[in-house]
Amino acid sequence: MGYNGAVTDELRRLRGAVRALAERALAAACDAPGHRPRAGTVVYRLTEAVPAARAALENPSGVLADPAAALTDPWVRVQDGRGHTRPVYASLARHLHGGEWLVPDGGTVDGRAWSRLIGETAAFPADDLPPGDGPLHPRDPDDAPDHWTYRELTALHAWDALAERFDDGAGRARVAAAARWHVGHTQPDYTTYQPWALAAFARGPDTRGFAEQQLHDTQTQLAIHGGAGSVVAGLLLADAWTLLSP
C-alpha cells in the first residue's frame, strides 16, 4: 500500500514531519490508570497495536504484527489510552494488524468503508462509494457538527486507503473531491486532534494545508494530554506515513 502519485519536495517534507511526530507519539503512548472494564467484557487496548504501527514505519509494505485474540471477538471493546471507546477503533486496530476480518458494516458509509478495507475485498468497492463531489455522508440539520465530521473523516481515511490499495483512479478522484469540500466547509474546532484521513489531505496541493493543520493540532494536544492522549494519534500518523509511501 503506497502513494502512487508524484512525490514533490513539499509532500516529501510533510511525510518526514508525519513520521517524526508518529515516532514521538508512539514512544509516549501509554494507558492511563484507573480504567477497568466490566466483568466479562472482552477488552483490547489500542496500546497493543503500537508494535504494529512501529513495524509499519520500518516496513510499510510488510505484514505488521500478529493481532491479539481479542480482536477476533466481534463484540470486543476497544479502548484508547484514556479508556474511551468508539466503534471505529476496532476497525483501526484490525487494519493495522493486517489480514482479513469478517465484520458487519452497520449499513453506514463509514461502516461499509471500514468493513471493505479490513474484509475480503478483491476489487475496489466502487458501488459503496457515494457519488458526487461533496462530503461522503448526508447531513441532517440535527446532526452535531463534531460527531458528523468525525464520521466523515474516519470514512475518508478508509476510502483513501482503499483507493490506494487498488490503485483506483475514480476512487482517488472522489476522495480528493471530499477532501477539497472539507477544506472549504469544515471548521478546525469540528475536527479532533486525532488526524484521521491525514494522507488524503496531504496528497493534494490544494488540501495539504489541512493536513499541516492536523499535524499542528496533534502536536499541541500531545503536549497537553501526554502519553494516554497520544495512542490513537500515533497509530493514525504511522498509517498516514504508510499510505504516503512511494
N, C-alpha and C positions, 0 to 999 in steps of 0.2 A: 504494500500500500504506500503510495508516494505521490508527490506532486509532479504532474506531467506537463505543466506549462513552463513558460520562460522564467528562469530564475534570475531576477535582476539584482543589482547590488543592494537596492533598498530592501527587497524581500530577504536576501541573504543576511543582511544586518538584523532585520526583525527576527528572523529564525534564530539567530545567535542569542538575541535577548530572551526569546522564549525558552531556549534551553537553559540559559543561566538562571532564570527565575524558577524553572522547573526543578533544577538541581537544588536550589536553595529551599524551595517549598518541601520537596521530598525529604531532604535532610532534617528538616524541622518537624515533619509530620508525626503526630502522636495522638493518643486518645486522652481526652480529659477524664479525670477520675470521677466516680460517682454515678455513672450511668449504668444501671443494672436492668436487664430485660425481665419481663415477667417469667415466672417459672413455666417451662415447657415451650418457650419461644425459641425458634431457631434463629440465631443471630450471626451475621457476617459483618465484621468491621472493615471499613474501606482501607484502614491501615494495612490490612492483609494484602491489598493489591499494590502496595508501594514497591515490593520487589519486581513485580511485573512491569510497572512503569519505569523503573530504573533499567530493567533489561531492554525495554523499548528504546531508551536513549542510547544504548550501546549497539543495538542491532534492530533497526526499525522494520526489517523485513522478516525477522525470525520469529519462532514460537516464543511467547513471552514467559509463561510460567504455568505450572500446573495449578488449577483452581482448588480452592478449599471445597470439601464435600458439601458444605452448607449451601453452596450456590446451586446445587442440583435440586434443592427443595424449592418448588415454585412459590411457597409461602414464606420464604426466608425474609427476615427483617434486616435490611442492610443499613448500617448506621455510619454517619460521618464521624469525625473526631470529637464532635461535641454531643454525640448521642442522638442527633437528629436523623430522620429518615425521610426519603422521598422515593416514589416508585421508580424513577429513572436511575437511582443509584445501583440497583441490582443489574440493570442493563449495562451500565457503565462498567461495573466490575466484570461481568461476563465478557464484554467486548475487549477489555484489557487482557484478560486471560486467553483470549482466542478460542478457536474451536466453534462448534455449532451447538446452539441451545434451543430447545423447543419450549417456547414461552408464548402465551396468548398475547395478542396485540391490543386488546382492550377496545378496539373499534375506533381509535382516535388517530389523528395524523401523526402525532409524536409516537404513540404506541406502535403503529404499523411500521414506522421508520426503524425503530429500535429492534422490533421483532425480526425484520428483514435483515438488519445488519448483523445480528448475532445468531440468526437461524440458518436453515438450509435454503440458501438463495443462489440459484445457478446463473441468474442474469439480473441486470438492473431492473428493479420492480417499477417500471415507468407508470403502470396503471395506478399505483398507490400514491404517486406524487401529484399533489394538487396543481392544476394548470394555472396559468396567469403569470403576472409579473409583480405581484404584491406579496403579502405575508402568506404563510402556509396554512394558518388556521383562520376560519371566520371569527369575527369578533362581535360578541353580543354586548349591547350597552351596559349590561350588568356585570360584565367581566371585570375583575380587579386588574388594573394595568400591570402590576408587578407579576401576578400569577399568570396572566395571559402571555406576557413577554417571556417568562421562564419557559413555558411550554413551547413557545416559538423558537427560542434559541436552542433548547435541547433537541427539538426536531431538526432544526437546521444543522446541528452538529452531526446527527446521524445521516441525514440525506447527503451532506457533504462527503462523509466517509464512504457512503455507498457509491456516489458518483466517481470518486477517485478509485475505488476498488475495481469497478467495472469499466473505467475509462470512458464514461458515457458523456458525450458532448451535450446532449439535451439536458441531462441531469445537472451538469455543471452550469449550464446557462440558467436553469431555473433557480439553482442555489445562489448564483451571483445576483439574480434579479431580486430574490428575497433579501439578500444582504444589503443591496442598494436601498430597498424600501426601508429597512430598519435604520440605516444611516440618516435617512430623511425624516423619519417619524418617531423613532424610539428615543425617549429622554434617558440620559445616563442614570438617573435615580430610579428608573424602572428595571434596570438590569441588576445583576448581583456581582459580587467580586469573584464569583465562580466563572471563569472565562469559557463558557460554552460557545461552540462554533467559532472560536478564535481563528482557526485556519481558514474558514470560509471567508471571513472578513479580510484576512491578511493577503489573500491572493490578488485581489483587485486593487489597482492604484487608487480607484475612487472610493474604496471602502476600507483601505488599510488604516486610515486614521482611527476608525472604530476599534480595530484590533490593538492599536497602540494605547487607546484609552482603556481598554480592558486590562492590558498589562499594567498600566499605571494604577488602576483601581485595585488590582490584585496585590500589587506591591504595597500599597498603602494599608490594605486590610490585613496583610500578613504581619505588618508591624504592630497592628492593634490587637489582633486575635492570637497571634503566636502559633505554636505547633498544632493545636487542636483545630484551628481555623484554616490550616494550610493543606489539609489532607485532600479534599476534593480539588482545590486549585492545582496542587501538584500533579494529580492524576490527569487532569484536563490539559495542563500545559505539556506534559510528556506526550499525550496523544496528539495534541496540535503539532508538536515538533515532528512527530512521526508522519502525520498527514502531509506536512510540508516538505518531506524528504524528497530530494531529486530522484 
